[in-house]
Amino acid sequence: MSTSSYIVTFKKNTPQSEIDEHIKKAEDAGATIGHRYTSAILGYSVSVPDDAVNALDATHPNIDFVEADGEVTTQGKALLTK
């Protein structure tokens, strides 16, 4: 079974109880929570089976976004050469 990783981010004033409920639904669908974010952003990282990705419920009114997790760098590639 194939899995994908995502970052789920909630709106600033979302109650922790709603975040916990969302996490529980994802876990019940077979997802594995990687990290909970509680400082700069509210949310969590998750690995979820591809056939259960809808359990992340991106339409939830308190979700800012659900995006694929991936490598982020501070170094860009040079687009122009001299």
VENRA-V439311 format. One record per run of one state. SS is the DSSP state (H for helix, E for strand, - for the rest). FROM is the first residue (numbers start at 1). TO is the last residue. If there is no record, write none. Layout:
BEGIN
ss:SS from:FROM to:TO
ss:SS from:FROM to:TO
END
This chain:
BEGIN
ss:- from:1 to:2
ss:E from:3 to:10
ss:- from:11 to:15
ss:H from:16 to:28
ss:- from:29 to:31
ss:E from:32 to:37
ss:- from:38 to:41
ss:E from:42 to:49
ss:H from:50 to:56
ss:- from:57 to:62
ss:E from:63 to:68
ss:- from:69 to:82
END
